[in-house]
């Protein structure tokens, strides 16, 4: 009997230890908040848990989620990128403009990715070579890329409509198509989430990204090429913005100069809400995706409940402040 009691006590202690370890995982609290939102909205609106609405929520979060993958890596290195919305717009406009002039689908799409990669690399080079705080060059790129968007859309004389129609079957499928009942953007997003999560946790470069954010000087002394890693994450951010821009153009069948406006706030919010630390060194792709889901559910809830737009904007701002405040308290403790 004593042996059975001791065995039971050991099992109970082991279970409690596992539960405490589980509760320390940053994503658990965020996931719990998302589940709570689902429960509340299931009672608040009969339409929330419908299959169509859930897929709409997931599709609406897909572009933010994809960009949040790159933003996670940037924030883990203690950086930030304020230009993501503008890079989304300019890459879509470049692709659409080339298609408008008869360029084939593949060259036009690749050109969009190339523009995204170049703009992201410019951010990385300004940060690494000129040693600028990431806030400054990416804020400048926000304005530069938006200006380039208008230039490519309207030309030097501004004689062409600001929105360029996109009637390409492949691009429309990528942005608005379905594979069975599942929207294609959702499939692409989760595919990238799995790949990037594995990359961050299981590869040398992924571990170097965390090392730089935790202690850049120590990472440098241990042989990590800090500049090269930072250049990589900012260039990758540009590529992911290009993918999001192409998907947005495909969904709307048009590339607009105002595409991506304000997306930088949503992307950064998703990553921070998902548990990433603005101090660097902490964060995960899965956490960012859960954060993007919270943002998307929040926006969808306001629509279903017929609440005014300003309440939505204020609420998102409050959520961001709370998330950053919680992170600051954790860093200080």
Secondary structure, DSSP 4 states (H G I P E B T S, - for coil): -HHHHHHHHHHHHHHHHHHHHHHHSHHHHHHHHHHHHHHHHHHH-TTTTSHHHHHHHHHHHHHHHHHHHHHHHHHHTT---S-HHHHHHHHHHHHHHHHHTT--HHHHHHHHHHHHHHHHHHHHHHHHHS---HHHHHHHHHHHHHHHHHHHHHTTTT-S-SSEE---HHHHHHHH-EETTEEHHHHHHHHHHHHHHHHHHHSHHHHHHHHHHH-HHHHHHTT--HHHHHHHHHHHHHHHHHHHHHHHHHHHTEE-TTTTTTHHHHHHHHHHHTT--TTSS---HHHHHHHHHHHHHHHHHHHHTT--HHHHHHHHHHHHHHHHHHHHHHHH-
